[in-house]
Structures are given as structure tokens and as C-alpha cells.
Amino acid sequence: MKGITLLLSFFFLFGSVRGQKANYEQAERFGKMKFGMLAGSLEVRPNYIGESDVFWYTFKTGDGVRYYYVDPKRGVKRELFDRKLLAKKLEEVTGEVVREEALSLRSVRVKEGGRAVEFKYAKRCFEYDVKENVLVQVEEEVHNSPVKRGEVLFGKSSPDGAYVAYVKRHDLYVMRVKDSVETRLTTDGERYFSYGKSDSDTSGNVGTTRAEWFGDSKKMYVIREDLRKVGELPLISSNGDRPTVQAYKCALPGDEHVPQYEAAIFDVTTGKQVKVKMEKWKDQLLWLSYAGKRSDQLFIQRKKRTRDELEICAVDTETGEVRVVIHEKGKPYLNDELYSIAYLNDASEILWWSERSGWGNYYLYDNQGRLKNQVTSENWTSGRIVRIDTVGRTLYFEGHGQVEGGNPYYARLNRVNLDGKGKIKMLTPEEGNHKVTFSPSGRYIIDTYSRPDQAPRNVVRDVSGKLLFTLERPDLNNLYAEGWREPECFTVKAADEETDLYGVMWKPMDFDSTKRYPVIAYVYPGPWTEYIPLDFEFSSPSGAPQLAQLGFVVVCFGNRGGSPYRGRDYHCYGYGNLRDYPLADNKYGLEQLIARYSFIDGTKVGIFGHSGGGSMTVAAICTYPDFYKAAVASSGNYDNTIFDYGWSEIHHGIKEVTKEGKVSFEFSIPVHLELAKNLKGHLMLVTGDADDTVNPANTSRMVHSLILAGKDFELVVLPGQRHGYMGLAKEYYFRKMWRHFERYLLDE
């Protein structure tokens, strides 16, 4: 019956749009395009031969799959074998017709020097001598996969294999392997304050522990999360014979009771337990920072609830005493998204990322917390660590915004001496988002870079950045023949008329520059990221490219307060106002595009987004009710007082107050509910009823406010769906969105 109802819903959606302007046929054709089959390979994925830097790879284009062999040291790049010759040999052996352009081998293994190739074809195993053009059938090798140390049927094995650790009824146990003697190490484990990874086990069955072994197998360490006093949020499940209420723990902004943390160390031979003396700040957070090979090396991070101060502490594993190694303050909050720390040479040095200068840079400390030197000191963001050569004393890292006039979101590979001497060298200068891998020796780099409007380029470089080989490029001819077009990149100014905002525009495949199209903005406000495409892609989880095929221009661009890649001032712009900070930039950016392009109809503006984007969508149509005509907001956090305490408190700001020696916290935030009275346009709200990320109560409260304000709107509830919609429900959501924008932006 449920299936019939769903099919009728789809029939209603499609049956009701006959004769309308929306190009449903084109949108459906776009959605059914087999992009991978039409385009073939995009990126080179190297398969290294043994421990050498020599590799082979496959690449599929319009004429089938080809196999390549690369030896960077000798300067050799060639096809691994002649496809025509191998196809003929396979015909002789198998008696079947083998077309070279359809040749596809499985389980390929290339021998040293590339002289011979082992593979499977037609369920038979072969070895092919490339030089002599000799093909022989061989017996299939049986590879017995030995059980690796640390892999056991249950629990966690110690590195030396002598013990196994596990939990029962939330307490920690170890078993000595040689005689199966079991020792109970704790008696204080309970639900929501467990030594296990799951809070649900009360059966006594063996479960996985969150405790971890030191490298010498002498001790274990654990950081437990105490959720016992944390409040719950409910979800109503419609599964089963009757609806049930499910609840999950969730601390809300300003709550008195939030997760608490405790760290402990266990000596498995004596059973001794040592509590780590990490207490300092009320409601602090604890994370493991580093555990060494020896059981006397442990570093734990603690951070204030206000998220503007943290410390790295070295732990004495015998006494539980701690020593502060690094202390960091960052106003208005510390950047979690790019925060990075690396321990070099078993913690003899610490490489630390900080925004203390306003830009993300790296600093080198000794293990006593003394600053040795600043490694990078640029007015652009030093990003993710890619590789550290401790012998050569070299750091390889991603840089953002280092090219004047370039897109600051794109990652480029850089290298610099760890002693901070000498200039930073950019190794991948081309405009695009670079994804790199190093060869086993670290002497060579496989670099794949692309942009939303440029298919990936695959190259091989040495570690100085010198280009050695240009590898294969994707073949998009079949895609173009189907009418596909890549999106276009653009920039607009923020509302301050100074800051550049970067974006992407999708047009329908039958785009006609003499026509005028409604414009729809796909939005996400940040502040920990921006959902702006940086890489080449055919479609998007947002559905934006497919939505454009109905007859819209769909755009996505950033706003101040968004990405952390652009420095502290940019990503902290929205601090203190999670509701309003991105709105003026989106409106002003759209106004510039409307003035710039005659094919955009500025009287028909739509907006949509999911999660934070849904929140921004509702705020936008209610703040600028005469500008946005139609909006679709899905799973939005419209009331951040009932959203996760960590995210809301970090980015809006919670104040620590001390009165009469007692510390408490104050939190207040504007919510969307008070904006409901401003709605003029056409709003659709969507939520899954099983969303334990943004509780459906957010949508219910928004609905209640709209009802009280006497506003007309549409509500779609997707049964059983969590924060990310899946399967038929996701397809249904997309089609409801299509129909909404068609009705209010395309229909006269």
C-alpha cells in the first residue's frame, strides 16, 4: 500500500505539469546521464610496483581502456603493452573474438620493469611477456591473508599480541591470550559514561572499547565522555505496529549540563588505574592529541567551553600529573576546521597551526613548549599538512589565497624548511584545486588539478615542482554530444563593495542567450565551510545542476563569514549573529549578476538550501520579502536554541560569567521565528522526521510561527529520513522542489 501511495504521488507530480514551461524531459535526461560511462576516466590513480616509484595506471577514453607504465627516474612513460597484440593473443588462446577497444583486464599485477603482466580475463589467469609478445595461461595463486597483529575476533589486541581489551556492561576488561585469563579493570562504567564505543550494551556481551594501547603494550589510555546529565531530544518513529518515541542525548546552547570528560591510564599487568588530572575549566572538552610508542608519552588537549582557549598537556602516566606544553588563545574563537598539530620524531618536536596573526600559519615547538621558530609567516592561509620529511626537515602543505587574483579556495602544494629559513616554494602553480599524492620514496608527486569549469589535468612532478610528464586528459566528447555543458565561474562583490565572492553558475543544456531565465541561488552560509564547488564535477548532491535543466539559471557563491580558508577576519565575520550575517551578501551578489547578464530575469529570484542553507533560505525570504519570490528550505536549524550546543556556542558566542566564585554561562541568540511575520513569497519547508542532527522540532517551531502570522506556506515531511535524504525520498524531495520553483518562477 505504501508503494502504491508513493507511485501515485510521483504520478501527480509528473501528470500535473503537462504543458508547463518547465523542461522536465531535459531534467530527467540529465538525471539519467551515465556521466562515468560517457566521460570515462577523470583522474590518474597510480599503482606502484613494489616499493619503487615506478607505477602503472589505467585510463578510459572514447576508444576504451588503455594501460600505462611510468618510471619517473628514467624519464619513461609508455603504454604498458600493445592492446592490439594482446587482444590477438587472447583470441588465439580463448577462441573468442576480443576487440582491443573493449579490452578490460582484472586483477592486474605488473612485474618489476614492466616486462610482464599478470591478469585475469574471462575467468582465467594469464601472464603476458610484453617484450616477447608471449601469453601463457597460469594457475590462479591462492593468497592466504594472514591475520595481522591487532586483528582478533573481538576487542583490541595489544601490539605484542599478548592481551585483548574489550568491554562488558560498559566496563573495561583485558584477557591474557596465552591462558585466556580475564581481568576486570574497572567497576564504574555505566550507560552514557561507558568505556565502550556504544552506550546501548547492557547484555554483558563483549563490545568494542574506546580505550587504546600504547605502542609498547604495557598500558592503555582512555578518554570517556559523560552524558548522564545531558538532556534528551525526542524523535517519533512510525515504523512497527504503532509509533514509538526514540530519544537521543543532545546538549543545547546555554545548557547547565553538557558532556563532561575524564581521562585515565591502565597498567594491564598490575591492574593499576591512574586518573589524569586534567581538571581546569568548567565544562571543558578533552581530546587525545598524541600517544607515543612508549607508555610514558601521552599528550591530551583541553579546550574551554567558550572555544577561545586551549592547552596541550603532557601527561605523567605514572602519577596522572600534567604539564602544559602549549597554551593558545584565539578571539573570538579558535578555528577548528583547519586546526592541525603534528608530533615529529616521537614527540621530540611539535608542529603547531595557529591563526594568532590573523592567518593560518605553522610554528615549531620543542616538547617542553618552547617556540623554536615560525615555519610559515604569510598573509594567506597555510592549510592541510600533506607530508613531513623529518630527515630532510621539510614541510609540504596546502596553501590558500597565495596567488594574487586567484581563487583563494583552491589548494596549491607548497614546501618550506621546518627551520623557517628560506622562502616558501609553490610546487603546483596552475589555477585550480590541486590534489596530490607522493610516490613511496617521496621524490615524485602525482598532481591532479581541476576547476568547476575545467576537467582534471594529471601530471607528474619532482619534489622541486618541475613538471616531468603530462598524463592523460579526460575525453568529454560524448558528454558534449549529449548536450552537457560545464558550469561557469564568476566573482561578485560582497555588500561592503570590496570583498570578492567566488561562485559557480549552472545553465540549462538548451540555454539561449536571447531568452530570460529566473535565477535561483543555492546557499550555505558557513561558517566552517562553504558549499561552493571547487573541483570538476558533473552533478552535485544539492541537485543544482539538474534543477537548472528545467529552465533556470542556478548560482552558488560564498559570503563573508563563510570559509575558514580566507583568514580569521573572513570566517569570523558572522560571529555573534548566526541568523543574519550572510543575507546582505547574497542579495547584493544576485543583484550584480542580474545587472551583468541580460539573460537573468531579476523579477523572478528563488533560493534554496539544506541544513544551515535551509536556515539561511528562510531568513533570506523573510528579511528581503520583496526580492526573493520562492524558496525551498530543507532540514534547517531555524531555532539555534535547540541545535547542538557546540556549533551554536562557538559561532554565536557564549559568555563565561563568574559570580561569587561560581562559573556559569550566558547565551542568547536571535531566532528565525520572529521573522515569520515578514513572509510575502512562496516558502516550502522540508524535513525528515528521523533527523537527529537538526531535530524536526526546528521545522515544527517555524511552522507554528508561520501559522500564528497567518502565512501561506507548504510543508513536506519525509518519514524515516535523517539529515541526509536517501533513495526514493530524496527523489521525491527534488521533484517537489522542481514543481515549487516551476509554479512560482516559471508560470505566468
KOLRO-196823 format. One record per residue (C-alpha): x, z, y. Coordinates in steps of 0.1 Angstrom, whole numbers, padded with zeros to 4 digits, always signed. Last residue first. Example, Ala and Ser with C-alpha at 12.3 -4.5 7.8 and 13.67 -1.06 7.14 Angstrom:
2
+0137+0071-0011 +0123+0078-0045 
//
This chain:
748
+0027-0155+0333 +0043-0146+0300 +0081-0145+0299 +0091-0110+0313 +0062-0087+0304 +0049-0102+0271 +0082-0117+0260 +0100-0084+0267 +0076-0064+0246 +0074-0090+0218 +0111-0091+0214 +0113-0053+0214 +0086-0051+0187 +0107-0077+0168 +0138-0056+0170 +0121-0024+0159 +0106-0042+0129 +0140-0055+0119 +0154-0019+0122 +0125-0005+0101 +0130-0032+0075 +0166-0020+0068 +0181+0007+0089 +0178+0025+0122 +0207+0046+0134 +0195+0080+0147 +0175+0087+0116 +0146+0068+0102 +0121+0083+0078 +0090+0070+0097 +0097+0048+0127 +0077+0059+0157 +0068+0033+0183 +0053+0044+0216 +0040+0021+0244 +0034+0030+0280 +0006+0035+0306 +0011+0063+0330 -0013+0091+0338 +0014+0115+0350 +0004+0141+0324 +0006+0113+0298 +0041+0103+0310 +0053+0139+0308 +0039+0143+0273 +0056+0111+0262 +0090+0122+0276 +0086+0155+0257 +0078+0137+0225 +0108+0115+0229 +0132+0144+0232 +0113+0162+0205 +0125+0133+0182 +0158+0152+0179 +0188+0132+0191 +0213+0135+0162 +0189+0149+0135 +0166+0118+0138 +0141+0120+0110 +0111+0108+0130 +0129+0077+0142 +0123+0070+0179 +0110+0042+0201 +0097+0043+0237 +0083+0011+0253 +0080+0010+0291 +0062-0015+0313 +0068-0012+0350 +0054+0013+0375 +0069+0046+0364 +0076+0071+0393 +0055+0100+0379 +0077+0101+0348 +0108+0111+0368 +0103+0148+0363 +0107+0144+0325 +0141+0127+0328 +0160+0160+0330 +0181+0175+0357 +0207+0200+0343 +0212+0237+0344 +0238+0259+0325 +0251+0294+0330 +0275+0311+0306 +0282+0348+0299 +0313+0370+0299 +0309+0407+0302 +0334+0428+0323 +0307+0440+0347 +0297+0404+0353 +0319+0374+0343 +0303+0339+0346 +0315+0308+0329 +0298+0277+0343 +0287+0248+0321 +0293+0213+0332 +0274+0181+0329 +0299+0163+0307 +0312+0190+0285 +0280+0211+0284 +0259+0182+0273 +0283+0170+0246 +0290+0204+0231 +0254+0218+0233 +0238+0190+0213 +0205+0180+0229 +0175+0201+0237 +0184+0209+0273 +0195+0173+0275 +0159+0161+0279 +0157+0123+0278 +0182+0121+0250 +0171+0086+0239 +0161+0074+0205 +0152+0040+0217 +0143+0029+0252 +0127-0006+0258 +0122-0015+0294 +0102-0040+0315 +0099-0047+0352 +0131-0032+0366 +0133-0036+0403 +0102-0020+0418 +0104+0011+0396 +0140+0019+0406 +0143+0056+0395 +0117+0053+0368 +0130+0021+0353 +0166+0034+0355 +0160+0069+0341 +0141+0055+0311 +0169+0030+0304 +0197+0055+0309 +0182+0078+0282 +0178+0048+0259 +0214+0039+0265 +0224+0075+0257 +0207+0069+0224 +0198+0032+0224 +0194+0008+0253 +0171-0016+0270 +0166-0032+0305 +0145-0059+0319 +0145-0079+0352 +0120-0106+0361 +0119-0112+0398 +0156-0119+0399 +0152-0151+0379 +0187-0160+0367 +0195-0197+0366 +0207-0198+0402 +0237-0176+0393 +0256-0156+0419 +0227-0139+0437 +0211-0127+0404 +0245-0117+0391 +0251-0096+0422 +0217-0079+0420 +0225-0071+0384 +0257-0053+0394 +0238-0033+0421 +0212-0022+0397 +0237-0012+0370 +0260+0006+0395 +0231+0025+0411 +0219+0038+0377 +0252+0051+0361 +0253+0086+0377 +0216+0096+0375 +0209+0115+0343 +0242+0131+0332 +0247+0147+0366 +0275+0172+0368 +0303+0149+0358 +0293+0113+0363 +0326+0102+0379 +0346+0119+0352 +0354+0086+0334 +0366+0068+0365 +0385+0097+0381 +0403+0105+0349 +0416+0071+0341 +0403+0037+0331 +0404+0041+0293 +0380+0070+0294 +0350+0045+0296 +0319+0054+0315 +0315+0075+0346 +0316+0044+0368 +0296+0017+0352 +0301-0009+0325 +0286-0043+0318 +0261-0058+0293 +0241-0089+0300 +0212-0108+0284 +0200-0141+0298 +0166-0146+0282 +0148-0174+0263 +0141-0160+0228 +0177-0167+0219 +0189-0139+0243 +0174-0113+0219 +0197-0126+0192 +0228-0120+0212 +0216-0085+0223 +0207-0072+0189 +0225-0039+0196 +0244-0041+0163 +0260-0073+0178 +0264-0109+0167 +0291-0135+0165 +0321-0113+0175 +0353-0118+0195 +0366-0084+0206 +0360-0063+0237 +0322-0060+0236 +0310-0034+0262 +0295-0004+0245 +0311+0021+0269 +0328+0052+0257 +0330+0090+0262 +0310+0090+0294 +0292+0066+0287 +0262+0050+0303 +0251+0026+0276 +0231-0004+0287 +0218-0038+0276 +0206-0055+0307 +0179-0081+0305 +0177-0112+0328 +0146-0135+0330 +0156-0171+0329 +0154-0199+0355 +0159-0236+0344 +0183-0261+0357 +0212-0245+0338 +0195-0253+0305 +0204-0230+0276 +0194-0242+0242 +0217-0217+0224 +0203-0189+0246 +0227-0171+0269 +0248-0140+0263 +0267-0124+0292 +0296-0099+0289 +0308-0073+0314 +0335-0057+0334 +0329-0035+0365 +0354-0037+0393 +0354-0007+0417 +0353-0015+0454 +0317-0022+0465 +0309+0015+0460 +0278+0003+0441 +0301-0011+0414 +0314-0046+0418 +0309-0074+0394 +0331-0090+0367 +0323-0116+0341 +0328-0126+0305 +0308-0154+0288 +0292-0152+0254 +0302-0177+0227 +0278-0205+0219 +0261-0214+0186 +0243-0247+0185 +0246-0253+0147 +0274-0278+0153 +0292-0252+0173 +0292-0230+0143 +0305-0257+0120 +0333-0264+0145 +0344-0228+0147 +0376-0231+0127 +0396-0199+0131 +0432-0201+0141 +0461-0200+0116 +0495-0183+0123 +0517-0186+0153 +0552-0175+0142 +0581-0157+0157 +0569-0145+0191 +0594-0120+0205 +0578-0086+0212 +0610-0066+0207 +0597-0054+0174 +0595-0089+0160 +0564-0109+0164 +0539-0126+0141 +0508-0143+0155 +0470-0145+0149 +0447-0156+0177 +0412-0144+0174 +0383-0164+0189 +0380-0163+0227 +0348-0155+0248 +0344-0119+0235 +0382-0116+0236 +0408-0118+0209 +0441-0106+0196 +0456-0103+0162 +0492-0092+0161 +0512-0089+0129 +0543-0070+0139 +0578-0070+0124 +0608-0046+0121 +0587-0016+0110 +0602-0018+0075 +0568-0019+0058 +0555-0045+0083 +0536-0032+0113 +0500-0038+0121 +0485-0048+0154 +0451-0051+0170 +0453-0066+0205 +0423-0069+0229 +0429-0099+0251 +0450-0112+0280 +0483-0120+0264 +0512-0095+0269 +0517-0082+0234 +0551-0063+0234 +0549-0046+0268 +0582-0028+0274 +0582+0006+0290 +0613+0011+0311 +0644+0031+0303 +0647+0068+0297 +0616+0088+0286 +0636+0105+0258 +0610+0091+0234 +0621+0056+0242 +0592+0032+0250 +0572+0006+0233 +0540-0011+0242 +0511-0028+0224 +0482-0041+0245 +0446-0027+0243 +0419-0044+0264 +0397-0021+0284 +0416-0026+0317 +0406-0063+0318 +0435-0080+0337 +0438-0083+0375 +0470-0063+0375 +0482-0058+0339 +0487-0022+0329 +0450-0014+0326 +0451+0000+0290 +0483+0006+0270 +0484+0010+0232 +0514+0029+0218 +0548+0024+0200 +0571+0054+0205 +0608+0050+0198 +0635+0076+0188 +0651+0050+0165 +0651+0076+0137 +0617+0091+0148 +0601+0057+0149 +0565+0066+0160 +0537+0041+0154 +0504+0031+0168 +0497+0060+0192 +0464+0055+0210 +0463+0051+0248 +0487+0053+0277 +0463+0048+0306 +0474+0033+0339 +0493+0048+0368 +0524+0052+0346 +0546+0081+0336 +0554+0077+0300 +0577+0099+0279 +0579+0130+0302 +0608+0151+0291 +0619+0182+0272 +0589+0204+0280 +0595+0238+0264 +0567+0248+0240 +0589+0265+0214 +0584+0236+0191 +0602+0213+0216 +0580+0193+0239 +0576+0155+0247 +0550+0143+0271 +0527+0112+0269 +0505+0099+0296 +0468+0095+0303 +0461+0090+0340 +0450+0116+0366 +0485+0132+0365 +0473+0160+0342 +0457+0134+0319 +0476+0146+0289 +0489+0134+0255 +0515+0155+0237 +0544+0146+0214 +0556+0178+0197 +0592+0183+0184 +0606+0203+0154 +0572+0200+0139 +0581+0185+0106 +0603+0158+0121 +0577+0150+0148 +0543+0166+0154 +0519+0143+0171 +0491+0151+0196 +0463+0129+0210 +0434+0132+0234 +0419+0098+0239 +0382+0107+0234 +0385+0144+0240 +0394+0142+0277 +0397+0177+0290 +0370+0187+0315 +0366+0190+0353 +0394+0196+0356 +0422+0198+0329 +0441+0229+0319 +0468+0229+0291 +0488+0256+0274 +0514+0246+0248 +0532+0268+0223 +0511+0300+0225 +0524+0323+0198 +0500+0337+0171 +0500+0367+0148 +0484+0363+0114 +0510+0386+0098 +0526+0365+0070 +0514+0330+0082 +0529+0335+0117 +0508+0310+0135 +0520+0286+0163 +0493+0281+0189 +0482+0250+0208 +0461+0260+0238 +0431+0246+0256 +0414+0247+0290 +0386+0226+0306 +0362+0224+0277 +0339+0251+0292 +0336+0266+0257 +0373+0272+0259 +0396+0254+0234 +0418+0267+0205 +0443+0246+0186 +0460+0258+0154 +0496+0252+0143 +0508+0262+0109 +0544+0263+0095 +0553+0292+0072 +0537+0275+0042 +0563+0248+0042 +0554+0211+0043 +0537+0218+0076 +0501+0222+0087 +0493+0208+0121 +0465+0210+0147 +0437+0226+0128 +0408+0231+0151 +0392+0261+0168 +0364+0263+0194 +0360+0292+0218 +0327+0310+0222 +0343+0338+0243 +0380+0331+0249 +0409+0349+0232 +0406+0355+0195 +0431+0336+0174 +0445+0365+0154 +0447+0346+0120 +0432+0367+0092 +0456+0372+0063 +0443+0372+0027 +0465+0384-0001 +0456+0370-0036 +0492+0376-0048 +0500+0342-0062 +0474+0323-0041 +0486+0336-0008 +0456+0329+0015 +0456+0322+0052 +0426+0327+0075 +0410+0311+0106 +0376+0320+0121 +0352+0300+0142 +0319+0307+0160 +0291+0282+0165 +0268+0289+0194 +0245+0319+0201 +0237+0325+0238 +0226+0290+0242 +0234+0273+0275 +0232+0238+0261 +0217+0238+0226 +0233+0249+0193 +0219+0229+0164 +0213+0241+0128 +0190+0219+0108 +0153+0223+0098 +0131+0204+0075 +0093+0207+0077 +0073+0191+0049 +0045+0165+0048 +0024+0165+0016 +0027+0146-0016 +0063+0135-0010 +0080+0120+0021 +0064+0125+0055 +0093+0147+0067 +0088+0167+0099 +0121+0176+0116 +0128+0210+0130 +0156+0223+0153 +0175+0255+0143 +0192+0283+0163 +0228+0294+0157 +0231+0330+0145 +0245+0321+0111 +0265+0291+0122 +0300+0305+0115 +0325+0277+0111 +0355+0285+0089 +0391+0274+0094 +0410+0275+0061 +0447+0279+0051 +0462+0278+0016 +0495+0293+0003 +0523+0287-0021 +0518+0251-0029 +0549+0240-0009 +0529+0214+0010 +0504+0238+0023 +0470+0236+0006 +0437+0232+0023 +0405+0252+0025 +0372+0233+0032 +0363+0239-0004 +0345+0214-0027 +0318+0229-0050 +0316+0245-0084 +0281+0255-0093 +0271+0291-0085 +0236+0279-0075 +0236+0289-0039 +0250+0256-0025 +0234+0244+0007 +0261+0252+0033 +0284+0224+0021 +0321+0220+0028 +0328+0253+0011 +0344+0285+0025 +0310+0292+0039 +0296+0309+0070 +0263+0290+0072 +0254+0302+0037 +0277+0330+0026 +0313+0337+0020 +0325+0373+0024 +0338+0380-0011 +0370+0360-0010 +0400+0351-0033 +0383+0350-0067 +0409+0343-0093 +0403+0322-0124 +0428+0320-0153 +0427+0285-0168 +0459+0291-0188 +0483+0264-0174 +0460+0253-0146 +0457+0286-0127 +0423+0286-0111 +0416+0294-0075 +0383+0306-0059 +0369+0307-0024 +0333+0320-0018 +0303+0299-0007 +0283+0305-0039 +0312+0291-0059 +0341+0274-0041 +0371+0254-0053 +0410+0256-0055 +0430+0242-0084 +0464+0256-0092 +0498+0245-0107 +0496+0208-0098 +0527+0210-0075 +0506+0197-0045 +0478+0222-0053 +0447+0206-0068 +0415+0206-0048 +0382+0212-0065 +0368+0194-0095 +0378+0167-0119 +0413+0166-0105 +0432+0143-0082 +0460+0163-0063 +0488+0146-0082 +0476+0111-0091 +0458+0104-0123 +0475+0074-0138 +0457+0041-0134 +0462+0022-0166 +0468-0014-0157 +0459-0036-0186 +0476-0070-0181 +0455-0100-0189 +0473-0123-0214 +0488-0154-0199 +0477-0190-0194 +0505-0212-0182 +0509-0235-0151 +0541-0253-0143 +0546-0270-0110 +0584-0264-0111 +0587-0248-0077 +0553-0230-0077 +0555-0216-0112 +0519-0207-0118 +0509-0177-0140 +0473-0177-0153 +0446-0153-0163 +0412-0165-0174 +0377-0155-0161 +0373-0189-0144 +0404-0184-0124 +0425-0152-0123 +0459-0151-0106 +0496-0148-0109 +0518-0167-0085 +0555-0177-0090 +0584-0187-0067 +0571-0167-0037 +0605-0150-0033 +0594-0120-0052 +0562-0125-0072 +0528-0131-0057 +0498-0114-0072 +0463-0129-0068 +0434-0110-0083 +0410-0139-0077 +0416-0176-0068 +0393-0199-0049 +0397-0237-0050 +0368-0254-0033 +0389-0277-0011 +0411-0284-0041 +0382-0296-0063 +0385-0285-0099 +0366-0305-0125 +0367-0286-0158 +0389-0292-0188 +0404-0257-0184 +0441-0265-0188 +0442-0300-0174 +0417-0293-0146 +0438-0262-0136 +0469-0284-0134 +0450-0308-0111 +0438-0280-0088 +0474-0266-0087 +0488-0300-0076 +0461-0305-0049 +0465-0269-0036 +0502-0272-0031 +0516-0237-0032 +0522-0207-0009 +0518-0228+0021 +0547-0224+0044 +0562-0200+0069 +0599-0192+0067 +0620-0177+0095 +0644-0160+0071 +0635-0125+0084 +0599-0133+0089 +0592-0145+0053 +0557-0158+0053 +0537-0174+0025 +0503-0190+0029 +0472-0197+0007 +0445-0220+0018 +0408-0216+0014 +0384-0245+0021 +0384-0276+0043 +0363-0261+0070 +0386-0231+0073 +0395-0201+0051 +0427-0183+0054 +0446-0164+0027 +0476-0143+0031 +0512-0138+0018 +0538-0113+0029 +0576-0108+0031 +0585-0076+0049 +0596-0061+0016 +0584-0030-0003 +0567-0051-0029 +0553-0084-0016 +0532-0075+0015 +0496-0088+0016 +0489-0096+0053 +0453-0098+0066 +0451-0127+0091 +0419-0126+0112 +0390-0150+0117 +0384-0166+0083 +0355-0189+0076 +0333-0199+0106 +0302-0212+0089 +0304-0189+0059 +0311-0158+0080 +0284-0167+0105 +0257-0172+0079 +0230-0179+0105 +0198-0161+0097 +0195-0142+0129 +0202-0173+0149 +0175-0192+0131 +0151-0164+0138 +0159-0164+0175 +0156-0202+0176 +0122-0202+0159 +0110-0173+0181 +0116-0193+0213 +0095-0172+0236 +0072-0194+0257 +0040-0185+0238 +0021-0210+0217 +0019-0188+0187 +0029-0152+0196 +0002-0132+0179 +0009-0145+0144 +0045-0134+0145 +0038-0098+0155 +0006-0095+0135 +0022-0109+0104 +0050-0084+0107 +0025-0056+0109 +0005-0070+0080 +0038-0070+0060 +0043-0034+0068 +0008-0024+0057 +0011-0043+0025 +0044-0026+0017 +0028+0008+0024 +0000+0000+0000 
//
